[in-house]
């Protein structure tokens, strides 16, 4: 038994490991892997394997981060990589030229790619949550106007892909498994 006199020594906080934290970590990791693929030309399989082996759950720069949800990480990276041409078309349609297009450096583009893939394919997650997640990632890397740019572009993509979440009449059929996050109708 240890007896403390005075203040208890501070214990470093353990990384959160909730399912939400693991999904958030997976999204950040997916952006990093997509960035590596774009920079190095590695295949998605090779980049993912290296990232999972050497980064997930390991100490990096003196800190151990939350272990990412490997299933989500893999789905985002492989899916975004496989659908890159379609995703690029969606992003280009949502970017307002010329100012926004000029501000899309590689890292911002990879954040948009990952976010767009999830808006396109992860119907279990409401777009509002996905936008908050990817704007949060942009905020972690940038302190200026870039998170606002990210929010605007992803919002336009979300409204295009998921009009039913924004109360648009005739917004199309709701996909099976889509999150039900619609505003209540009537006097509520």
N, C-alpha and C positions, 0 to 999 in steps of 0.2 A: 504494500500500500504506500502511495506517495502522498506526503503532506506538503501543501503549498503554503508558504508564508507570503503575504502580500498578493501581488497580481499573479494570475496564472499565466504561464508562457503561452504565447499565441501559437496555435497549431495552424499550419497552412490549410486553407480550405481544400477539400477534395473536389475534383471535377464532378459536376453534376452528371448523372448518368440516366436521366429520365428518357423516355422514348422521344419526347419532344426535343431534348438536347441532342440526342443521337441523330435525329433527322436534320436538325440545324447543322450539326457537324458534317453530315453527309453532303449537304448542299454546298457548304464552304469547300469541302474536299473536292467535290465534283468540279467546281469552278477552277480549283488549282490544277486538277488533272487535265481538264480541257485546255487550260492555258499551256501546260507542259506539252500537250499534243500539238497545239498550234505553233509553239516555239521550236520544238525539236523534230516534228514529223514522225514521232513514235506512233505505233498503232495504239488504239484504245486499250486492247488487251495488255500490251506491254507496259503502258503508262499506269494502268490500274494496278497491275500486279506489283510493280515497283512501289507505288504509293501505299498500297495496303501492307506490303511487307515491311517497309522502312519508316512509315509515318504514322499509321493508324495505331493509337494506343501507346506510342513510344514517346519518350521525352524528347522535346524539340526546344532548343534554346533554353534549357533549364526548367521547362514546364511540361507537365503531362496533360494533354488535352483530352476532352471527352472522346471516347471511341465512337466513330461514325457508324451509322446504320449502313452496313456493307451492301445490303440488298438495294437500298435506295441509291446509294452512291453508284453502284454498278449500273442500275437502270438508267440513271440520268446520263452518265458518261457514254454508255453504249448506245442509248437511244438518241441522244443529241448528235453523236458522231454519225450514226446511220442515217439520220434525217437532216443532216447539215444543210443541204440545198433548200429543202422546204422551210426550215427554220430561218435561213438567211433571207428568203423571200418575205416571210412574215415580219421580220425585223425591218427590212428595207421599206416595207409598206407602212410601218408605224413610225419610222424616223422622219422628222420634218427637216427637209433640206433647206438651206445648206448648213446652217449652224450646228444642228444636232449631229449630222453625219460627220462633220469635221472633228467633233469632240469624242467620237467613238474610238478610243484607243483599244488595243488588244484585250486588256483585262476587262474593261467595261463590256466589250463585245462578248466575252466568254460568260460574264454574269448574265447578259441578256440571252445568250444561247441556252444556258442551263434553265433559266426562268421560263423561257418560251417553251422549251421541251416539256417542262412540268405543266404549264398551262394547257398545252396540247394533249398530253397523255395522262397526267395524274388527276383524274376526275374526282378522286376521293378527297382531295384537298381544295378548299374554297380558294378562289383567286385572291381574295383579300389577304389571306394568310400567306400565300405564295409571294404576293407583292411585298408584304412586310418583311418576309425572310430575305428576299433578294435585295431590297433596298437596304436592309441591315448589313448585308455583305458589302454592298457598295460603300456604306458609311464606314465600315471597318477599314477600308482601303483609302478612302477619299474624304477630305474635309470640306471641299468646296461645293459647287453646284451639281456635281456628278450624281449624288443620290437622288436629287430632284429630277434629273434627266432620266435616270433609271426608272423612277416611279412613273413619269409621264409616258415613256415608251412602253413599259410593261402594262400600264393601265390601258393604253390603246390596243395592245395585242390581246389582253384579257377581254375587253369589250367586243373585239372582233371574233374571238374564239368561243367566248362563253356569254353571249348576250342574255341568256336566261338568268344569269346571276345578277344582272343589273336591271331587271324588271322591264326589259324591252319586249313590247308586244310582238308576237310572232317571232320570238327569239330562237325558234327551232326546238327540236326534241331534246329533252334532257337526257344525257347519256346514263346508262345503267351504272350505278355506283357513284354518281355525281353527288357531291356534298349539297345538302339542302340548306342553303343560307339565304333564302329569299326574304325580302321585307314582307311583313304581315300586311294583308289587305284589309281594308275596312277601317273602323275607327280606333284601332288599337294604338 
